[in-house]
C-alpha cells in the first residue's frame, strides 16, 4: 500500500510538473531564433542585387546587423522588411529584386538574437522589443542615410511590430501588414493546445513576460492601429489562417482609420499568405507602395482573382 501510494504520488507529481513546465518550454521553443550557418547567409548573393552589410544600435545598445540594397537614386524611397517569429533578414530576400527593379531601396535586418545580430536567441517578445528595433532601423535610414520616404512590410509578429512602430514613429510613411494578430492574449488563445486549460496558458504568458522583461499590454495592435492614419495602411490575411482568424482580421481593419485597405486571400494559410504577397503579388504590392509614398505612377496592377477586398467581406 505504501509503495503504491509512492508510485501514485510520483506519477501525479510528474504529471503536475509536466503540465506546469510544458507551456513554458513550448513557448521558448516556438519563439527561439533559428540557428544559421555561414552558408545560409550566402543566399543574399544569389539575388543578384548589389548590397552593403550594415549595422546600427538597438534601443538597448545591442548591435543589429542587416543588408542594405541601395537604388541608383540615393533619395529613392526605402522599404524595410520586419520578419516573423523565428525568422531573420534572410526571409525578406524574395522582396529585394522586384522592389529594386521598381526603383526602391531595401533594408533587411535581423532582430536581436536573430541572424548575426547580438542578443539572446530566446528573447523574442512578440513585437514589444522588436518594434523598438524596427524604430532603430527607421532611424538608421532617416538619420544615417537621409532617406525621407520609408515604408515597412511585415509578416505575423513582424506585422505587429510594424503597426506598433508606425503608431509612434512619424517617419514611417506606409505599412503593409501581413497576418498581424490583434493582441498577445488572442494569439496565445488561438494557438493554445486543447489539452492545456486556460489557467496554464495564463501561467505560461506570465512566465514569458517575467523572463523576457516585457508586458503583454505593449502588444495590442488593435488599440494602436488607428494612430497610423493618415498614412496608408494595407492589411493582408489568409482566409484559412489557423493562427490569426478571419474575425481578428476584421477587428483590426475596423479599428484602423482611413486610408486603409484589406485584402483577404481566399484559401491561404498563415505562411502561404506571406509567400503569395512576397513572391506572386509583388506588382500589386508595388502599386500600393507607389501610391502611398508618392512615387511616379506606373501601369496599374490588377488584384489577383482570389483576393477579396473589405467591401466584399
JOWOKA-V332285 format. One record per backbone hydrogen bond with DSSP energy under -1.0 kcal/mol. NH is the residue of the N-H (numbers start at 1). CO is the residue of the C=O. E is the energy in kcal/mol with one decimal. If there is no record, write none. Layout:
BEGIN
nh->{NH NH}
co->{CO CO}
e->{E E}
END
This chain:
BEGIN
nh->{5 6 7 8 9 10 11 12 13 14 15 16 17 18 19 20 21 22 25 26 27 28 29 30 31 33 34 40 42 43 45 52 54 56 58 61 64 66 67 68 69 76 78 79 80 81 82 87 91 92 93 95 96 99 100 101 102 103 104 105 106 107 108 110 113 114 117 118 123 128 131 133 134 135 136 137 138 139 140 141 142 143 144 147 151 152 153 154 155 156 158 160 161 162 163 164 165 166 167 168 169 172 173 175 176 177 178 179 184 187 188 189 190 191 196 201 202 203 204 205 206 207 208 209 210 211 212 213 214 218 219 222 223 225 227 228 231 233 234 235 236 237 239 240 241 249 250 251 252 253 254 255 256 261 263 264 265 266 268 273 275 276 277 278 279 280 281 285 286 287 288 289 290 291 292 293 295 307 308 312 313}
co->{1 2 3 4 5 6 7 8 9 10 11 12 13 14 15 16 17 18 21 22 23 24 25 26 27 121 86 37 39 40 42 68 66 64 62 58 56 54 108 52 106 73 149 105 151 107 153 84 88 89 90 92 93 95 96 97 98 100 99 77 69 79 67 65 118 111 114 63 120 125 127 129 130 131 132 133 134 135 136 137 138 139 139 141 78 174 80 176 82 178 155 156 157 158 159 160 161 162 163 165 165 169 150 232 152 234 154 236 219 183 184 185 186 187 193 197 198 199 200 201 202 203 204 205 206 207 208 209 209 215 216 182 220 221 224 225 228 259 175 261 177 263 265 268 238 245 246 247 248 249 250 251 252 233 235 308 237 306 265 269 271 272 273 274 275 276 276 281 282 283 284 285 286 287 288 289 290 304 264 309 310}
e->{-2.3 -1.9 -2.5 -2.8 -2.7 -2.5 -2.7 -2.6 -2.7 -2.6 -2.6 -2.5 -2.6 -2.5 -2.7 -1.9 -2.8 -2.6 -3.0 -2.9 -2.0 -2.2 -2.5 -2.5 -1.5 -2.4 -1.1 -1.2 -1.4 -1.5 -1.4 -2.4 -2.1 -1.9 -3.1 -1.6 -3.0 -2.9 -2.8 -2.7 -3.1 -1.9 -2.7 -2.7 -2.4 -1.8 -2.9 -1.8 -1.5 -1.5 -1.7 -1.6 -1.3 -2.0 -2.9 -2.6 -1.2 -1.6 -2.6 -2.7 -1.8 -2.6 -2.6 -1.5 -1.3 -2.1 -2.4 -2.6 -1.3 -1.8 -1.5 -2.0 -1.9 -1.7 -1.7 -1.6 -2.4 -2.5 -2.1 -1.9 -2.9 -2.9 -1.0 -2.4 -2.2 -2.1 -2.9 -2.2 -1.5 -3.0 -2.5 -2.1 -2.4 -2.0 -2.2 -2.7 -2.7 -2.5 -1.9 -1.1 -1.5 -1.6 -3.7 -1.8 -2.7 -2.6 -3.1 -3.3 -1.5 -2.0 -2.2 -2.3 -2.7 -1.5 -2.0 -1.6 -2.8 -1.9 -2.4 -2.2 -2.3 -2.2 -2.3 -2.6 -2.4 -3.3 -2.2 -1.5 -1.5 -1.9 -1.7 -1.8 -1.8 -2.4 -1.8 -1.6 -1.8 -1.3 -2.5 -2.6 -2.5 -2.5 -2.4 -2.1 -1.5 -2.0 -2.4 -1.8 -2.4 -2.3 -2.5 -2.1 -1.5 -1.8 -2.9 -2.7 -3.3 -2.9 -1.6 -2.3 -1.9 -2.5 -2.2 -2.4 -1.7 -2.0 -2.6 -2.1 -3.0 -1.9 -1.9 -2.4 -2.9 -2.0 -2.7 -2.7 -2.1 -1.7 -2.6 -1.7 -1.5}
END
